[in-house]
Amino acid sequence: DAGITQSPRHKVTETGTPVTLRCHQTENHRYMYWYRQDPGHGLRLIHYSYGVKDTDKGEVSDGYSVSRSKTEDFLLTLESATSSQTSVYFCAIHEGQQNYGYTFGSGTRLTVV
Amino acid sequence: AQKITQTQPGMFVQEKEAVTLDCTYDTSDPSYGLFWYKQPSSGEMIFLIYQGSYDQQNATEGRYSLNFQKARKSANLVISASQLGDSAMYFCAMREALNNAGNMLTFGGGTRLMVKP
């Protein structure tokens, strides 16, 4: 009953290849987010979505694109992966009420070699 | 400038003792929220506690309490009676409004807590 799942959990890819990470929710939450986690930086927002086909950039969006064609799915694409994109990627969902915690997926560990 | 600052990269605490993890924040928005998350070695992010900027009382959730000092812009997490399972990374985060709609979380760099038996 996770409510939010990420796939794949681990991926190794070569520099210059495209990569797509998937976030799937069963909670029907409006808001979905992609974060990356790097040592010393905590989590930083890449892109977010506030509805189907409604997305916007976050703090570290360069080199990433997203799509949300259905409420339940939020895709993060690295068009041409670089070594600087080696990171742990977290998807999060939020219902919208201010005092609710954001629910995070289990993370995807991406290594670009 | 960092909006969320956690000045303790790592801390040790003796089992069964209390520990305070520091968090300071910066915002000009009168309406904001502060969150604490726990990240054990398995990697998942676990929501612990929330404090709204207009809340009159400090938030508490079981062994977790938030020492909210609005004038000092600090939101320290207090864990009472530490347990070995409390060993983890702890992140302070602040809810900020987004341009289009909704909110996002801005995170501090985290504090690694290690509980000694």
Interface residues (C-beta under 8 A of the other chain):
Chain A: R30 Y31 Y33 Y35 G40 H41 G42 L43 R44 L45 Y48 Y50 G51 D54 D56 G58 V88 F90 A92 H94 G96 Q98 N99 Y100 G101 Y102 T103 F104 S106 G107
Chain B: I4 G33 F35 Y37 G43 E44 M45 F47 Y50 G52 F91 A93 R95 L98 N99 N100 A101 G102 N103 M104 L105 T106 F107 G108 G109 G110
